[in-house]
Amino acid sequence: MSLLIATPLSKPDIGGPATHVAMLEELLKERGVAHTIVSFREVRHLKPGVRHLVYMWRLWKAAGGARRLYALDASSVGLPALIVARLRRIPLIVRIAGITAWELGVERGQVHVLLDEFLQRPSIYPFSVRLRLWIERLVLSRAERIIVPSEYFKTVVVSLGGIGEGKIEVVYSGFTPKHDAHVLTENRETGFMVSAGRLMPWKGFRALIEAVARVRTRFPSAHLAILGDGPQRDELERLIITNDAGEYIKLMGTFSQDEMQKCLAGARLFVLNTGYEGLSHQLLEVMDAGVPIITTPMGGNRELLEDRKEGLLVSYNDVGALEEAIFEVLVDAKLAQILAYNAYRKAREFSNNTSADKLLKLLGV
């Protein structure tokens, strides 16, 4: 066995690490590369602290014949991976697409600002947030190499301090295209919009719901399906009731990739009002599905979409701008067609064929 992979998520989990590890496993099998995957989801049911010790023990056992250890975060699996890599004296490569200290801080109500502002003054936050950020910085500083999904996120890692820019490599989140060009001419349901993601504050679902409620008064067939679950579900359900929008805005809950594709097949528009993205694999899937996109210029989104070329970019949580952009795409079929066509073509630049060789070379396999 040559490569040991430590991942916080794996199928059937939904999320970047799960998608990445599934893609990587397929590549490694195609090339006959021996590998072992140790997923944190197998110990997630245990108590905090205990789960990390058990996970580290599993990594230790699996690392006996490993030439390299590849960790898909710098926190939950990153710290155990660092310890095992040091004890086994094997190189550690870390892929990081998010700052867990900030994400958990927001989820637990300890942080109320976006990532870039958080990183400017992390010292003002509670000890638990600062400790987790210190762990992430420690793991990254000790890693032999760091892989990030976008140029934007490279600047995020550098801003943590004490991490050499020279060991950070950008490998875009590759994906496998599922559609040929016929998808651009498929019939779609009038006024049907889709959004998706964990129901977290930085995903901006509150502003999206309010914007769609406004659009409905101007475009009576407008309706929205939100795919995903998370801590904000109850709050968003109350907001839908407050806006008397239960008939045309639905929270669909946890979804599979097949369910996502079925929704996209009928959608006229995909909206992602996000305050933070490393590089959205989800947007790549939507671009491939031939659906026009409205999103924000946050994080790595600008590396995927140029405003009014591959999509419409609007300011994060700007309800008025969201309303106008949604209305424009719904009523202007020519604009929708241009955005979908350009995005479909752009998505091909991020196919696995483009990123796979670079990733495998960095992993030394």
VOKE-463595 format. One record per residue (C-alpha): x, y, z; residue number from 1; chain. Coordinates in steps of 0.02 Angstrom, whole numbers, plus 32768, in hexadecimal, padded with zeros to 4 digits. Each point is the difference from the previous one (the first is absolute). Layout:
N
     c1     c2     c3     i   ch
      X      Y      Z   NUM    A
...
end
This chain:
365
     c1     c2     c3     i   ch
   8000   8000   8000     1    A
   804B   80A6   7FCB     2    A
   7F82   8087   802C     3    A
   7F9B   8016   809F     4    A
   7F6D   8079   7FF4     5    A
   7FB3   8050   809B     6    A
   7F57   804E   7FDD     7    A
   7F7E   8053   8072     8    A
   7F72   7FD0   7F88     9    A
   7FDE   7F71   7F8A    10    A
   7F6B   7FBA   7FA3    11    A
   7F70   800B   8024    12    A
   8031   80A7   8050    13    A
   7FE2   809D   7F9B    14    A
   808F   807C   7FF8    15    A
   80A4   802E   7FAE    16    A
   8070   7F7D   8055    17    A
   7F85   7F74   7FD8    18    A
   7FF9   8035   7F4A    19    A
   80BC   8014   7FF6    20    A
   8029   7F58   804E    21    A
   7F84   7FA6   7F8E    22    A
   8052   8050   7F68    23    A
   80AE   7FD8   8040    24    A
   7FD4   7F4B   8026    25    A
   7FC2   7FE9   7F4E    26    A
   80A2   804A   7FBA    27    A
   806D   7F92   806F    28    A
   7FA1   7F62   7FCE    29    A
   800F   802C   7F47    30    A
   80BD   8012   8013    31    A
   8016   7F68   806F    32    A
   8042   8064   8094    33    A
   7FF1   7FA8   80A8    34    A
   7FA8   806C   8081    35    A
   7F9C   7FFB   80A1    36    A
   7F78   807B   8034    37    A
   7FDD   8020   80B8    38    A
   7F62   8067   8017    39    A
   7FD5   8064   809B    40    A
   7F48   7FD8   7FE4    41    A
   8023   7F52   8047    42    A
   8027   8049   80AC    43    A
   7F8D   8098   7FFD    44    A
   7F81   7FA9   8071    45    A
   807E   7FFB   8090    46    A
   8017   8088   8083    47    A
   8071   8095   7FD8    48    A
   80B4   7FDA   802B    49    A
   7FE0   7F45   7FFF    50    A
   7FD6   8005   7F47    51    A
   80A4   8058   7FD8    52    A
   8067   7F82   8062    53    A
   7FA8   7F6D   7FAD    54    A
   8016   8051   7F56    55    A
   80BA   801D   801F    56    A
   8012   7F49   8031    57    A
   7FAC   7FCA   7F5E    58    A
   8073   8072   7F9D    59    A
   8097   7FBA   805D    60    A
   7FD1   7F4D   7FD3    61    A
   7FDE   802C   7F4A    62    A
   80A2   8063   7FEE    63    A
   8074   7F6B   8015    64    A
   802B   7FF0   7F48    65    A
   7FD4   80AF   7FC6    66    A
   807A   806C   7F9F    67    A
   7F97   809E   8016    68    A
   7F6E   803C   8068    69    A
   7F80   8071   7FAC    70    A
   7F8A   805C   8077    71    A
   7F64   8058   7FC1    72    A
   7FF6   8083   8089    73    A
   8072   8050   8080    74    A
   7F93   7FE1   8098    75    A
   7F97   7F65   8025    76    A
   806F   7F8C   7F99    77    A
   8091   8078   7FE9    78    A
   8044   7FF9   80B2    79    A
   7FF6   7F42   8011    80    A
   8050   7FF4   7F53    81    A
   808E   8074   8033    82    A
   8025   7F99   809C    83    A
   7FFC   7F5B   7FA1    84    A
   806A   8046   7F72    85    A
   8084   803B   807C    86    A
   8003   7F5D   8060    87    A
   8005   7F96   7F61    88    A
   807B   807A   7FAF    89    A
   7F9E   8011   7F5F    90    A
   7FDA   80A1   7FA1    91    A
   7F5B   8058   8023    92    A
   7FA1   8058   7F76    93    A
   7F66   8065   8032    94    A
   7F72   8038   7F92    95    A
   7F9F   808E   804E    96    A
   7F64   8050   7FB7    97    A
   7FB9   8052   809C    98    A
   802F   8048   80A9    99    A
   7FAA   7F91   807F   100    A
   801B   8079   8092   101    A
   7F99   8082   7FA5   102    A
   7F7C   7F87   7FC0   103    A
   7FDF   7FB2   80AB   104    A
   8009   80AC   8052   105    A
   7F75   803E   7F8F   106    A
   7F9A   7F61   8018   107    A
   800D   800F   80BE   108    A
   7FDA   80BA   8006   109    A
   80B0   8031   8035   110    A
   802C   805B   7F5E   111    A
   7F8E   8077   7FA3   112    A
   806D   803E   7F71   113    A
   803C   7FBA   7F5A   114    A
   80A4   7FA2   7FF2   115    A
   806E   808E   7FBF   116    A
   7FCB   8073   808E   117    A
   8015   7F74   807F   118    A
   80B4   7FE3   7FCA   119    A
   802C   80B7   8019   120    A
   7FE1   7FF6   80BD   121    A
   7FF2   7F4A   803A   122    A
   8041   802E   80AD   123    A
   7F59   804F   8034   124    A
   7FA2   7F5B   7FF7   125    A
   7FE5   7F7C   8089   126    A
   808D   7F8C   8032   127    A
   7FB2   7F68   7FAB   128    A
   7FFE   805C   7F59   129    A
   80B4   803D   8015   130    A
   803A   7F52   8033   131    A
   7FB5   7FAF   7F67   132    A
   804D   8085   7F90   133    A
   80A9   7FE3   8055   134    A
   7FF1   7F45   7FDC   135    A
   7FDA   8021   7F49   136    A
   8094   8076   7FF1   137    A
   8070   7F7F   8057   138    A
   7FCD   7F73   7F8B   139    A
   8017   806B   7F65   140    A
   80A8   8043   8038   141    A
   8041   7F4E   801F   142    A
   7FBC   7FB6   7F5E   143    A
   807B   7FDC   7F75   144    A
   7F87   8045   7F80   145    A
   7F57   8056   8002   146    A
   7F7E   7FEE   7F77   147    A
   7F76   8084   7FEF   148    A
   7F6D   8006   7F85   149    A
   8014   80B5   7FC4   150    A
   8073   8094   7FF7   151    A
   7F8D   8057   807B   152    A
   8019   7F79   8082   153    A
   80BB   8008   7FE8   154    A
   7FF8   80B4   8040   155    A
   7F97   7FC4   8094   156    A
   8084   7F7F   8032   157    A
   808D   807F   7FEE   158    A
   7FA0   807B   806E   159    A
   8005   7F83   8090   160    A
   80B9   8029   8013   161    A
   8099   7F93   8013   162    A
   7FDA   7F99   7F65   163    A
   8075   8009   7F6B   164    A
   7FA6   8031   7F61   165    A
   8077   7F93   7F9B   166    A
   7FB7   7F5E   8044   167    A
   7F4C   802E   7FD5   168    A
   7FC0   7FBA   7F5C   169    A
   7F5B   802C   7FAB   170    A
   7FA5   7F6A   7FB8   171    A
   7F52   802D   7FC8   172    A
   7F73   7F91   803A   173    A
   7FEE   7F90   7F69   174    A
   7F5D   7FAA   7FD5   175    A
   7FBE   7F84   7F83   176    A
   7F8C   8050   7F7E   177    A
   7F5B   7FA3   7FF6   178    A
   7FAB   8057   7F6F   179    A
   8019   801C   7F47   180    A
   7FCD   80A1   7FA8   181    A
   7F4C   7FC6   7FEB   182    A
   7FE3   8032   80B5   183    A
   8001   80B6   7FC6   184    A
   7F61   7FE7   7F9A   185    A
   7F9B   7F9C   807E   186    A
   7F53   803F   8030   187    A
   7FFA   8049   80AE   188    A
   7F75   802C   8078   189    A
   7FCA   80B6   7FF8   190    A
   8039   8063   8098   191    A
   8052   7F6A   8055   192    A
   809C   802D   8065   193    A
   8076   7F93   8065   194    A
   807C   8026   808A   195    A
   8064   7F84   8065   196    A
   8078   7FF2   8092   197    A
   8009   7FE9   80BB   198    A
   7F82   8070   8056   199    A
   8084   806F   804F   200    A
   8001   80BE   8018   201    A
   8089   8020   7F7E   202    A
   7F99   7FAB   7F78   203    A
   7F89   8094   8002   204    A
   7F5B   7FA1   7FF5   205    A
   7FA3   8085   8064   206    A
   8022   8087   7F80   207    A
   7FDA   7F87   7F72   208    A
   7F56   7FD5   8049   209    A
   7FD6   80B8   8012   210    A
   803A   8024   7F4E   211    A
   7F98   7F73   7FB6   212    A
   7F67   803C   8062   213    A
   8015   80AA   7FAC   214    A
   801A   7FB3   7F54   215    A
   7F5F   7F9D   8015   216    A
   7F9B   80A1   7FFF   217    A
   804A   802A   7F54   218    A
   8011   7F50   7FB8   219    A
   7F70   7F97   8045   220    A
   8048   7F58   7FC9   221    A
   80A3   8019   805E   222    A
   8023   7F72   807B   223    A
   809A   7FC2   805B   224    A
   8041   7F5A   8041   225    A
   808B   8007   8082   226    A
   8061   7F5D   800B   227    A
   805E   7FDE   80A0   228    A
   7FF0   7FFA   80BC   229    A
   8054   8050   8094   230    A
   7FF1   8066   809F   231    A
   7F9B   808D   7FAE   232    A
   7F70   7F93   7FC6   233    A
   7F83   8032   8087   234    A
   802B   80B8   7FEC   235    A
   7FEA   7FF7   7F43   236    A
   7F5B   7FA3   8010   237    A
   7FBF   808C   806F   238    A
   803A   8082   7F83   239    A
   7FA4   7FA6   7F73   240    A
   7F61   8001   8069   241    A
   8018   80B8   802A   242    A
   800A   8028   7F47   243    A
   7F68   7F91   7FDC   244    A
   8070   7FA7   7F85   245    A
   7FE1   7F4A   802D   246    A
   7FAE   7FDA   7F59   247    A
   8094   8037   7F97   248    A
   809D   7FF1   806D   249    A
   8029   7F51   803D   250    A
   808A   7FBF   8071   251    A
   8025   7F56   7FB3   252    A
   8078   7FBD   8084   253    A
   8097   7F8F   7FE5   254    A
   801C   7FD2   7F4B   255    A
   8065   7F85   7F99   256    A
   805F   802C   7F62   257    A
   7F7A   7FA6   7F9A   258    A
   7F79   806A   8052   259    A
   8065   809D   7FDF   260    A
   800F   7FD2   7F48   261    A
   7F44   7FE2   7FF2   262    A
   7FDC   80AC   8048   263    A
   807E   8053   7F8D   264    A
   7FB4   7FA9   7F69   265    A
   7F61   8066   8017   266    A
   8049   80A1   8046   267    A
   8000   80A8   7FA6   268    A
   807B   804C   807B   269    A
   8079   7FD4   808B   270    A
   8021   8080   8089   271    A
   808D   7FF7   807F   272    A
   8001   8098   8073   273    A
   809F   7FCF   805B   274    A
   8073   8064   806F   275    A
   808F   7F84   7FEE   276    A
   803D   7F7C   7F85   277    A
   80AD   7FB4   7FEA   278    A
   7FD1   7FC1   7F54   279    A
   7F50   7FBE   7FED   280    A
   7FF7   7F51   7FB8   281    A
   7F44   8019   8005   282    A
   800B   8093   7F88   283    A
   8066   7F95   7F89   284    A
   7F76   7F7D   8001   285    A
   7F7F   8086   7FDA   286    A
   806A   804A   7F74   287    A
   800D   7F52   7FB4   288    A
   7F43   7FEA   800D   289    A
   7FE0   8098   7F92   290    A
   7FA4   8066   8084   291    A
   801C   80BE   8009   292    A
   8050   8037   80A4   293    A
   7FEE   8094   8073   294    A
   8080   8005   808C   295    A
   8074   8076   805E   296    A
   80B4   8036   7FD9   297    A
   8039   7FB3   80A5   298    A
   8096   7F8E   8014   299    A
   8029   7F95   7F69   300    A
   7F5F   8028   7FA1   301    A
   8058   8081   7F95   302    A
   8076   7F78   7FC3   303    A
   7F6A   7FA0   7FBC   304    A
   7F8D   8089   7FC2   305    A
   8015   80AA   7FB1   306    A
   7F6E   8078   801C   307    A
   7F83   8001   7F70   308    A
   8068   7F80   7FA1   309    A
   7FEF   7F59   805C   310    A
   7F86   8040   8084   311    A
   7FC0   8098   805C   312    A
   8065   8034   809A   313    A
   7FA5   8064   8086   314    A
   8036   8040   80A9   315    A
   7FED   7F85   808F   316    A
   7F59   800F   805D   317    A
   7FC7   8094   7F95   318    A
   7F47   7FD5   7FF6   319    A
   7FD9   8089   7F81   320    A
   808E   7FCC   7F8C   321    A
   7FCE   7F49   800E   322    A
   7F4C   802A   7FD6   323    A
   8031   8062   7F64   324    A
   807C   7F7C   7FC4   325    A
   7F83   7F72   8017   326    A
   7F78   805F   7FA7   327    A
   8074   802E   7F70   328    A
   8034   7F4C   7FDF   329    A
   7F4E   7FBD   800F   330    A
   7FBA   807C   7F81   331    A
   8094   800A   7F88   332    A
   800E   7F58   7FA9   333    A
   808F   803A   7F91   334    A
   8069   8037   8096   335    A
   7FDC   7F5B   8058   336    A
   8037   7FA0   7F66   337    A
   80A4   8062   7FEF   338    A
   802C   7FE9   80B9   339    A
   7FDA   7F45   7FF9   340    A
   8064   7FE5   7F60   341    A
   809A   805F   803D   342    A
   7FFD   7FAB   80A9   343    A
   7FEE   7F54   7FB0   344    A
   809C   8020   7F98   345    A
   8061   8049   8093   346    A
   7FDB   7F67   806C   347    A
   8064   7F94   7F88   348    A
   809D   805C   8036   349    A
   7FEA   7FB4   80AD   350    A
   7FE4   7F4A   7FCE   351    A
   8061   7F79   8059   352    A
   806F   7FEB   7F67   353    A
   8044   80AE   8023   354    A
   8020   7FEE   80BB   355    A
   8021   7F46   8017   356    A
   80B2   7FFA   7FBF   357    A
   8036   8094   806A   358    A
   7FAF   7FB9   809D   359    A
   804C   7F53   7FEB   360    A
   80AB   804A   7FDC   361    A
   7FF8   8066   80A1   362    A
   7FCC   7F64   805F   363    A
   8095   7FA4   7FB7   364    A
   7F9B   7F71   7FB6   365    A
end
